[in-house]
């Protein structure tokens, strides 16, 4: 039944699906790992139990999210070979060693110290335990660095040659790693991960403030999250702008599609706020535009000429509508985050940070904003690279495995079913963990013996039905 | 260039895959044995005995795959499409059993689901790995730097046999791990299972070993031609030695000896495959040197590997050391 489908299209859908699911977890765990390290450091420094309570609360959530990130990540490391074997053969000599370094410097570090971080506090003591937490956080950042070097090289390849077998071969590793878009992409993504986590933490804190449960812990996490939003959101907007200018320089077609510029504008290009991209007629229907603003943003000159997609052969256009919209979603959410950050700063100044219900409601609403923005951003940059896998060098159509469409279709369906089941359940458990208070027992469940850290004070867990005996062991 | 970089890298990749097989082997084995331990209390202890280390164990699989892409991209791009279905099945199995480590503690009502996910996922992953191994041993047709077979070629009686062999072997690793890490009735039951699976494992190894030389003339020559036939004497003798240590260790109620002897069996079986394969990366046509990436790739990553792999081994040993000794069924890991 799938013979009519094109194996390349199915493989693209499969990659997009599995990588979109995957990126959600690192986007959260990069930020959360750093947050955990900060919480534990504050606990060691100030000896204030509230930080350890929050640490334990978020540690359990981190464990679930990290587990999902690990298993969805293993799929990625093999999918290059199963579905994109020609790409792997050709690009392996360049991107493979970078991923090899990711495994050697980051994955083992995270995995090795994760066990100690989750289960080892009483075996190794607080200082070594903090070292383990720090190593996990550091590992997530190293991992981000290598994989973004890989992705950036695919966007703006540099430092390579070709051999007689048609493989890309590294000539200058420094240029391969520090390729033109890498620094921008790395900063933009790490800040995105921090913002994503800040808005999740902020939403959980705000929700508990609205419920008026455990005010001290909720206040602490809400306040920390809002500081992050206030400080990081404006930096992220500046970083995003710099990244956009870098893209204009190295991947102009992507920017043309983001802007909806089908035609060149020799005397200053308008900024199209909204409209319906119409690729058959090569125009944006119902466009609401501000004259010359695009030239001002991209060239810092109202009358600077800007080339459009008419300067690029039709078969090398990226799909315009997808990128046009995903870009607007990302930017819109970025400014909404800035708005929350400024609003919280105002409330903080007025002394109403803990009592402003409307701010708290808005923060709850914005809880998933980071994930949506991260996905929209990645869709923009990845779809914007089409029709290439390695920009300007290797076409997507020439990257695919010699594999039949039914095989790709069958595995795609299997991935869709399994991912929705497994990660749906995981998301449900995470939401339930968030709803619970740091110290409260969970409804309908018994704390696993490995989970209830002995450091948790108070008799609350002991009262939990069915596990009173064990829980007594958990509490001091 | 006097240093044979592809050869060194073949050795490193072989080491990473071996590390994966024995390390994830025992924790997949725990999952495979889950159905034989219906008590929740036993299952909690079994899972806790590997919970702090499974993630690190699985990272060797990522190193094996990622390393292959980096240093033998041609082998990577031939093997994965050739073994498409078993690889996808393995990945799905690993997803189910991997998340079960966390999810199982997050729900009471749904716990049985994640018990099944853990057991089924582990068994599926192990079986798929065995099938992949068998399919690789029986050879992969290559034309023009690409897999040239059909997408069901991996499915043969031989690959099914290796699938079961790995399943049984992992169950042996898991049961001897439990002997080492648990106490009381649980350890006693693990002993009974270990005794049965060790006989089954030796039988499976025997069948696969006798079958292999008749798949390809190359293997027959390797095992029965001079001077390599010398391995045909040494390897089986060592295997029988490990087998004896295994049986006496289980019967003599020793804690660690059975696990180490089971590891020995795996190392020998792995060495046997290595002897059959050499110098091929993808039998019967792609050698280590055909598949290797250019030296600039190999040397760049080798510098890191030589420094980092020993460091990784050190902190991996440390992580195991932190959680050394028997798992206390009352306290778990606090």
Interface residues (C-beta under 8 A of the other chain):
Chain A: X63 X64 X67 X68 X70 X71 X72 X73 X74 X75 X77 X78 X80 X81 X82 X85 X86 X88 X89 X90 X91 X92 X93 X94 X95 X96 X97 X99 X100 X101 X102 X103 X104 X105 X107 X108 X109 X110 X111 X112 X113 X114 X115 X116 X118 X119 X120 X121 X122 X123 X124 X163 X165 X167 X169 X170 X171 X173 X401 X402 X403 X404 X407 X411 X414 X415 X418 X422 X425 X426 X429 X432 X433 X444 X445 X446 X447 X448 X449 X450 X451 X452 X453 X454 X466 X470 X473 X474
Chain B: X44 X48 X51 X52 X53 X55 X56 X58 X59 X61 X62 X63 X65 X66 X67 X68 X69 X70 X71 X73 X74 X76 X77 X78 X79 X80 X81 X84 X85 X87 X88 X91 X92 X94 X95 X96 X98 X99 X101 X102 X103 X104 X105 X106 X107 X108 X109 X110 X117 X145 X146 X147 X148 X151 X293 X294 X296 X297 X300 X301 X304 X305 X308 X309 X312 X315 X316 X318 X319 X322 X323 X330 X331 X332 X333 X334
